[in-house]
Amino acid sequence: MTEVRSGPDLRLVRAKVVEWIVPTWFVALSAVRLSSLAGTPIGYDGRLYRAAADAWLAGGDPWQVQSGGVYFAAPPPTLLVMAPFALLAEPLAVAVLVGLGVAASAWAIRRLRLPFWWLAFPPLVDGLYNANPHVVLVPLVLSSAAWLAPVVKVYAGPVLLLRGQFRALAIAAVITALTLPLVPWGRFFEELPRIVELLRFQSRGGLSVWEAPALAVPAALALVTGGRPNPVGSSADSAADGSAPDCAADGSATDCAADGSATDYAGASSRSASQRTRRPSR
């Protein structure tokens, strides 16, 4: 006899929350953030990075480059990444940076099997509007070019370490070592105390994790337990390459499981295979 359950289906409620409330929240917060940037030209960060790379190529000091009191402060390898953009006219460079950021972010969202309203995730919207190179870090970490992420932004290194991407981390270390004769490491370390002080001033005292150390523990646990790449052949990889139904793509993974439309994929696959190989009766 089938048991009849009373009350709301919590799985359905959760699915509806994800489907409507979260994207609405993302869009609202992003709209507020964009309204606060109304007087800031699009691509502000990208323009600063490009100007620093341009100064370096011209023989100048990239860490003296500033825009509106905000100074360039990235380590030297970032200059190599930004050098190609310095060869472009500024408007074109900004357009390319924003376009690459949007395309890479869309790919990463698909790779993670998330609904595309994650493009409205407020920190991502902020990074895309400002053409900051950090928006490509997640796509790089998820790709076969993960070794490039720490070259773009050095703080991607610990992420590779926590994910167990040791080969990519080793390649990044070798590439960084190879940049020693190419970029001004000496000048960077000479000016490092000043750079650190400028960063502290620009961030109004700093945004260190030690301001809320209690949050560091769950964050580290989440990275260790949930940040490892899926093994080859796993269901996540299968869904990413289109070989399995992607119920999460529209935010309705719970609904998929609830109505049985994706709960028996393996069985459906075996049945489909047997149907293809069965010869017609004569």
C-alpha positions in Angstrom: 0.0 0.0 0.0 1.4 3.4 -1.0 2.0 5.7 1.9 0.4 9.1 1.4 2.5 12.0 2.8 0.8 15.1 4.0 2.2 18.6 3.9 4.3 20.4 1.3 7.0 18.7 -0.7 10.1 20.2 0.6 12.1 19.3 -2.5 9.6 21.1 -4.6 9.7 24.1 -2.3 13.5 24.2 -2.5 13.4 24.0 -6.2 11.1 26.9 -6.5 13.2 29.0 -4.1 16.2 28.3 -6.3 14.3 28.9 -9.5 12.8 32.3 -8.5 14.1 33.8 -5.3 17.9 33.4 -5.8 18.0 34.8 -9.4 15.8 37.7 -8.4 18.1 38.4 -5.5 21.1 38.2 -7.8 19.6 40.6 -10.3 18.5 43.1 -7.6 21.9 43.2 -6.0 23.6 43.5 -9.3 21.3 46.3 -10.3 22.2 48.2 -7.1 25.9 47.7 -7.7 25.7 48.8 -11.3 23.8 51.9 -10.3 26.6 52.8 -7.9 29.0 52.5 -10.8 27.0 54.7 -13.1 29.7 57.4 -13.0 32.5 54.9 -13.6 33.5 54.2 -17.2 33.0 50.5 -18.1 36.2 48.6 -18.0 37.8 50.7 -15.2 40.1 47.9 -13.9 40.9 46.6 -17.4 42.0 50.1 -18.4 44.3 50.3 -15.3 45.9 46.9 -16.0 46.3 47.8 -19.7 47.9 51.2 -18.8 50.3 49.5 -16.4 51.3 47.0 -19.1 51.7 49.8 -21.6 54.0 51.7 -19.1 56.1 48.6 -18.6 56.5 48.0 -22.4 57.6 51.7 -22.7 60.3 51.2 -20.1 58.3 52.9 -17.3 57.3 51.8 -13.8 54.0 50.0 -13.9 53.4 50.4 -10.2 53.4 54.1 -10.5 50.4 53.9 -12.8 47.1 55.0 -11.2 43.6 56.0 -12.1 41.5 58.1 -9.8 43.9 57.4 -6.9 43.8 53.6 -7.5 47.3 52.2 -8.3 48.2 49.1 -10.2 49.5 46.5 -7.6 49.5 43.1 -9.3 52.7 41.0 -9.3 54.9 41.1 -12.5 53.6 38.0 -14.4 50.2 39.8 -14.8 52.0 42.3 -17.0 52.8 39.6 -19.5 49.2 38.5 -19.6 48.1 42.1 -20.2 50.8 43.0 -22.7 48.8 41.9 -25.8 45.9 44.3 -24.7 48.4 47.1 -24.4 49.0 46.8 -28.1 45.3 47.5 -28.8 43.6 50.8 -28.7 42.0 51.2 -25.3 38.3 51.0 -26.3 39.1 47.8 -28.3 41.1 46.3 -25.5 38.2 46.9 -23.0 35.7 45.4 -25.4 37.8 42.3 -25.9 38.4 42.0 -22.1 34.6 42.2 -21.4 33.8 39.8 -24.2 36.3 37.3 -23.1 35.0 37.6 -19.5 31.4 37.0 -20.5 32.2 34.1 -22.8 34.5 32.4 -20.3 32.0 32.9 -17.5 29.2 31.4 -19.6 31.4 28.4 -20.3 32.3 27.9 -16.7 28.6 28.1 -15.7 27.8 25.4 -18.2 30.7 23.3 -17.1 29.5 23.4 -13.5 26.0 22.6 -14.7 24.5 25.7 -13.2 21.6 27.7 -14.6 22.7 30.7 -16.7 21.1 33.2 -14.3 24.4 32.8 -12.4 25.7 35.3 -14.9 23.9 37.8 -12.7 25.9 36.7 -9.6 26.8 40.2 -8.2 30.6 39.7 -7.8 30.8 38.4 -11.4 28.7 41.3 -12.7 31.1 43.7 -10.9 34.1 42.0 -12.4 32.7 41.9 -15.9 31.6 45.6 -15.8 35.1 46.6 -14.7 36.8 44.2 -17.1 38.9 42.8 -14.3 41.1 39.9 -15.4 40.1 37.9 -12.3 36.8 36.9 -13.9 38.7 34.3 -16.1 40.2 32.5 -13.0 37.3 30.1 -12.4 37.1 29.2 -16.1 40.8 28.7 -16.3 40.8 26.5 -13.1 38.1 24.3 -14.6 39.9 24.0 -17.9 43.0 22.2 -19.2 44.8 25.6 -19.0 44.5 25.7 -15.2 48.2 26.4 -15.0 47.6 29.9 -16.5 45.3 31.0 -13.6 48.2 31.8 -11.1 50.0 33.7 -13.8 46.9 35.9 -14.3 46.4 36.3 -10.6 48.8 34.8 -8.1 46.1 34.1 -5.5 44.7 31.3 -7.8 47.7 29.2 -6.7 46.1 28.1 -3.3 43.0 27.2 -5.2 44.9 24.7 -7.4 46.6 23.3 -4.3 43.3 22.7 -2.5 41.8 21.1 -5.6 44.7 18.8 -5.9 45.8 20.2 -9.3 49.4 19.7 -8.6 50.6 19.3 -12.2 49.0 22.7 -13.1 50.5 24.2 -10.0 54.0 22.9 -10.9 53.6 24.3 -14.5 52.6 27.6 -13.1 55.6 27.7 -10.8 57.9 26.9 -13.8 56.3 29.6 -15.9 56.6 32.1 -13.0 60.3 31.3 -12.7 60.8 31.8 -16.4 59.4 35.3 -16.1 62.3 36.4 -13.8 64.4 37.8 -16.6 61.4 39.1 -18.6 59.5 41.3 -16.1 60.7 43.7 -13.4 60.7 41.5 -10.3 63.5 43.5 -8.7 61.5 46.7 -8.9 58.4 45.0 -7.6 60.1 43.8 -4.5 61.8 47.2 -4.0 58.4 48.9 -4.1 56.5 46.1 -2.2 56.2 48.0 1.1 54.8 51.0 -0.7 52.5 48.7 -2.8 51.2 47.0 0.3 50.6 50.3 2.0 48.7 51.6 -1.0 46.5 48.5 -1.1 45.7 49.0 2.6 44.8 52.6 2.0 42.7 51.9 -1.1 40.8 49.2 0.7 40.3 51.4 3.8 42.4 49.3 6.1 42.3 46.0 4.2 39.8 43.2 3.7 41.8 40.5 5.4 40.2 37.2 6.4 41.4 37.9 9.9 38.6 40.4 10.2 36.3 37.4 10.5 38.5 34.4 11.3 35.5 32.2 12.3 34.5 32.2 8.6 37.9 30.9 7.5 37.3 27.4 8.9 34.0 26.6 7.1 35.3 28.2 4.0 38.5 26.1 4.0 36.4 22.9 4.7 34.1 23.8 1.8 37.0 24.2 -0.5 38.6 21.0 0.5 35.5 18.8 0.5 33.7 20.4 -2.4 36.4 21.9 -4.5 38.0 18.8 -5.9 37.6 18.0 -9.6 35.3 15.2 -10.5 37.0 12.0 -11.5 37.1 11.1 -15.2 33.9 9.3 -16.2 31.9 10.7 -13.4 28.3 11.8 -13.8 29.3 15.4 -13.7 31.8 15.0 -16.5 29.2 13.1 -18.5 26.6 15.8 -18.0 29.1 18.5 -19.0 29.9 17.0 -22.3 26.2 16.4 -23.1 26.2 12.6 -22.7 23.7 12.7 -19.9 20.6 14.7 -19.1 21.5 18.1 -17.6 18.6 18.6 -15.2 20.6 21.2 -13.3 20.9 23.5 -16.3 17.6 25.1 -15.7 17.7 25.0 -12.0 15.2 22.2 -11.7 17.3 19.3 -10.6 15.0 18.6 -7.7 12.0 18.6 -10.0 13.8 16.2 -12.3 14.4 13.8 -9.5 10.9 14.3 -8.1 9.0 13.5 -11.3 11.4 10.6 -12.3 12.4 12.2 -15.6 16.1 11.8 -14.9 16.2 9.2 -12.2 16.7 6.2 -14.4 19.1 7.4 -17.0 21.3 4.4 -16.8 18.4 2.1 -17.3 17.1 4.2 -20.2 20.5 4.1 -21.8 20.8 0.3 -21.5 17.3 -0.1 -22.9 18.1 2.3 -25.7 21.2 0.4 -26.5 19.4 -2.9 -26.6 16.8 -1.5 -28.9 19.4 -0.3 -31.3 21.1 -3.6 -31.4 18.0 -5.8 -31.6 17.4 -7.1 -35.1 13.9 -6.8 -36.5 11.9 -10.1 -36.5 11.3 -11.7 -39.9 
